[in-house]
Amino acid sequence: MQLKRSVLHMAREGITATSIARICHCSPSSVIRIIDEAVELKSRVARLPENLCFDEFRSVNSTMSFTCCDTEGSHDIVAILENRLTKTIREHFMNRYTNRERAAVKSVVVDLNAQYIKFIKALFPNARIIIDRFHIVQLVGRALGNARISLMKKMNDCHCREYKILKAHWRLFHKDSADLEAARSVYLRGVNEYMTQQNALDLIVKNHPQFEKVYDAYQDVFNALKEKNRERLIDVLENYRRSGQNMDTAISTLKKNMTAVLNSVEY
């Protein structure tokens, strides 16, 4: 009993099974067996929350596992599954919850994983699908980052001011344009000059029209989400003009999931 108490206490502190085994002078398999016997996973929760959140996480042996939690209140875990396969997720909810229980779910928050969006309506027929705003900004932010790197690679002189700004001060391009310092000059390390943040950014966007399109698209999406402005977001996505950059794919992905994306600014 003393061994079990010691193992469980150290496990709660986040100590690995190998380290616990070394401390307690037993095998790692014994540590895992003690933990498994003490932890009883629930097959289902007593009441399925009205608002759910789907996500995945890296678990044992670097495999991707599935987790579902309540998006409100205490954010209690609803399910943890060993993999994120559609078949596994569908069977879990369909075998444990009645049609009536699943029909009572009002919303499911997900990332831009197309797999989830395809089967959520079959599981929860009355639920609104909501794309997490973080993942929308992340998508257009990556497209902006790729455009910045692509522009750097096209420059012949890696010692010019523009190259140095793109490399050393990439955060300026992801910053809300309204928060850029436009009046006070500061010393920009890497560039080794005094200038305002706005001047540094203008040196790039004003001299590279294709990059400016990507930058403007990022700022428009970012601010539409920040303001929770549905009409502005629709206008940005519908009137975007292709630039031959990764932003084309990002905007296309958002347009393909337009309803779920617009739900993200409403709820």
C-alpha positions in Angstrom: 0.0 0.0 0.0 2.9 2.4 0.8 4.4 1.7 -2.6 1.1 2.5 -4.4 0.6 5.7 -2.4 4.1 6.8 -3.2 3.8 6.0 -6.9 0.4 7.9 -7.2 1.7 10.9 -5.3 4.7 11.2 -7.6 2.6 10.7 -10.7 0.3 13.6 -9.7 3.4 15.7 -9.5 4.2 15.0 -13.1 7.2 12.7 -12.5 7.8 10.2 -15.3 7.2 6.5 -14.8 10.9 5.7 -15.4 11.9 8.2 -12.7 9.3 6.9 -10.3 10.5 3.3 -10.9 14.1 4.3 -10.1 13.1 6.1 -6.9 10.8 3.3 -5.7 13.1 0.5 -6.7 10.6 -1.2 -9.0 10.0 -1.6 -12.7 8.4 1.0 -15.0 5.8 -1.5 -16.0 4.8 -1.9 -12.3 4.4 1.9 -12.0 2.2 2.0 -15.1 0.1 -0.9 -13.8 -0.4 0.8 -10.4 -1.5 4.1 -12.2 -3.8 2.2 -14.5 -5.5 0.4 -11.7 -6.1 3.6 -9.8 -7.4 5.7 -12.7 -10.9 4.7 -13.9 -11.8 6.4 -17.1 -15.5 7.2 -17.5 -17.1 5.8 -20.5 -19.4 8.8 -20.7 -20.3 11.9 -18.8 -23.6 12.1 -16.9 -24.8 15.0 -19.1 -23.4 16.0 -22.4 -22.6 19.7 -22.4 -24.4 22.0 -24.8 -21.2 23.6 -26.0 -18.2 21.4 -26.9 -14.7 21.9 -28.1 -12.8 19.3 -30.2 -9.0 19.3 -30.4 -6.0 16.9 -30.7 -2.8 16.5 -28.7 0.4 14.6 -29.0 0.4 11.6 -26.6 2.2 8.3 -26.2 4.9 7.6 -28.8 4.2 10.9 -30.4 0.8 9.8 -31.8 -2.0 12.3 -32.1 -4.9 11.7 -29.7 -8.4 13.3 -29.5 -9.8 15.3 -26.7 -13.3 16.9 -26.2 -14.2 19.3 -23.4 -16.9 21.6 -22.2 -16.3 25.1 -23.6 -18.1 26.7 -20.7 -18.0 26.6 -16.9 -15.1 24.5 -15.5 -14.1 23.2 -19.0 -14.4 19.6 -17.9 -13.1 16.8 -20.1 -15.8 15.0 -21.9 -13.7 12.5 -23.7 -10.1 11.5 -24.4 -9.6 9.0 -27.2 -6.4 7.2 -28.2 -6.5 8.4 -31.8 -8.3 11.1 -33.8 -9.7 8.9 -36.5 -13.2 9.7 -37.7 -14.4 6.2 -37.0 -13.2 6.2 -33.4 -14.8 9.6 -32.7 -18.1 8.8 -34.3 -18.4 5.4 -32.6 -17.5 7.0 -29.2 -20.4 9.5 -29.3 -22.9 7.4 -31.1 -22.5 4.4 -28.8 -22.6 6.4 -25.6 -25.2 9.1 -26.1 -28.7 9.0 -27.5 -29.9 10.9 -30.5 -31.8 13.2 -28.2 -28.7 14.0 -26.1 -26.6 14.7 -29.2 -29.3 16.8 -30.7 -29.2 19.1 -27.6 -25.6 20.2 -28.3 -25.7 23.8 -29.5 -22.2 24.4 -30.7 -18.9 22.6 -31.4 -15.6 24.7 -31.5 -12.9 23.3 -33.7 -9.8 24.3 -35.6 -9.6 24.2 -39.4 -9.4 20.4 -39.5 -11.7 19.5 -42.4 -12.1 16.0 -40.9 -14.0 17.3 -37.9 -16.2 19.7 -39.9 -17.4 16.8 -42.2 -18.9 14.6 -39.5 -19.9 17.0 -36.7 -23.4 17.5 -38.3 -24.0 13.8 -38.4 -23.2 13.5 -34.7 -24.7 16.8 -33.5 -27.4 17.8 -36.0 -28.4 21.1 -34.3 -24.9 22.3 -33.4 -23.3 25.3 -34.9 -19.7 24.7 -36.0 -17.4 27.5 -34.8 -13.8 27.9 -35.9 -11.5 29.0 -33.1 -10.4 32.6 -33.9 -6.8 31.7 -32.9 -6.6 29.2 -35.7 -7.9 31.7 -38.3 -5.3 34.3 -37.3 -2.7 31.5 -37.3 -3.6 30.5 -40.8 -3.3 33.9 -42.3 -0.2 34.7 -40.1 1.6 31.7 -41.6 0.7 32.8 -45.1 2.1 36.3 -44.3 5.3 34.7 -42.9 5.8 32.6 -46.0 5.4 35.6 -48.2 8.0 37.5 -46.1 10.5 34.6 -46.4 9.8 34.3 -50.1 10.5 38.1 -50.6 13.8 37.8 -48.7 15.0 34.9 -50.9 14.4 37.1 -54.0 16.7 39.8 -52.7 20.2 39.8 -54.0 21.7 41.9 -51.3 21.3 40.5 -47.8 22.9 43.6 -46.3 20.3 46.1 -47.6 17.9 47.8 -45.3 14.9 46.0 -46.6 16.4 42.6 -46.0 17.5 43.5 -42.5 14.0 44.7 -41.6 12.3 41.6 -43.0 14.7 39.4 -41.1 15.2 41.1 -37.8 11.8 42.8 -37.3 9.4 40.3 -38.7 7.1 40.9 -35.7 6.2 44.3 -37.0 4.3 42.7 -39.9 2.2 40.6 -37.5 1.4 43.5 -35.2 -1.9 45.3 -35.4 -1.2 48.2 -37.8 -3.1 50.6 -35.4 -0.5 49.8 -32.7 2.6 50.7 -34.8 4.6 53.6 -33.5 4.4 56.3 -36.2 5.8 59.4 -34.4 8.7 58.3 -32.2 11.9 57.1 -33.8 13.7 54.2 -32.1 16.9 52.3 -32.7 16.2 49.2 -34.7 18.7 46.5 -33.9 19.9 44.6 -36.9 19.1 47.5 -39.2 21.3 49.8 -37.1 19.3 52.9 -37.8 16.8 55.2 -36.1 13.4 55.2 -37.6 9.7 54.8 -36.6 8.1 51.3 -36.7 5.7 52.7 -39.4 8.6 53.9 -41.5 10.3 50.5 -41.3 7.1 48.7 -42.4 6.4 51.2 -45.2 9.9 50.6 -46.7 8.7 47.1 -47.4 5.1 47.3 -48.3 5.3 50.4 -50.5 8.2 49.0 -52.6 6.7 45.5 -53.0 3.1 45.6 -54.2 2.6 41.8 -54.2 3.7 41.6 -50.6 1.5 44.6 -49.7 -1.6 42.6 -50.9 -0.7 39.8 -48.5 0.0 42.1 -45.7 -3.3 44.0 -46.2 -5.2 40.7 -46.3 -3.7 39.6 -43.0 -4.5 43.0 -41.4 -8.1 43.0 -42.7 -8.8 39.5 -41.4 -7.1 40.2 -38.1 -9.0 43.4 -37.5 -12.4 41.9 -38.6 -11.9 39.2 -36.0 -10.7 41.6 -33.4 -13.8 43.8 -33.9 -16.1 40.8 -34.3 -17.3 42.5 -37.5 -19.2 40.0 -39.6 -19.8 42.3 -42.6 -16.1 43.4 -42.7 -15.0 39.8 -42.7 -17.4 38.8 -45.5 -16.1 41.8 -47.5 -12.5 40.8 -47.0 -13.0 37.2 -48.1 -15.3 37.9 -51.0 -13.2 40.8 -52.5 -9.7 39.3 -52.0 -7.7 39.4 -55.2 -5.2 36.5 -55.7 -1.5 37.4 -55.4 0.2 34.2 -56.3 1.2 33.6 -52.7 0.2 31.2 -49.9 -2.4 33.8 -48.8 -4.5 32.7 -51.8 -4.8 29.2 -50.3 -5.5 30.6 -46.8 -8.3 32.8 -48.0 -9.7 30.0 -50.1 -9.8 27.7 -47.0 -11.6 30.4 -45.0 -14.2 30.9 -47.9 -14.7 27.1 -48.1 -15.7 27.1 -44.4 -17.4 30.5 -44.6 -20.4 29.7 -42.3 -18.1 28.3 -39.5 -15.7 31.2 -39.9 -18.5 33.7 -39.6 -19.8 31.9 -36.5 -16.4 32.7 -34.9 -17.2 36.4 -34.9 -20.7 36.0 -33.7 -20.2 33.6 -30.8 
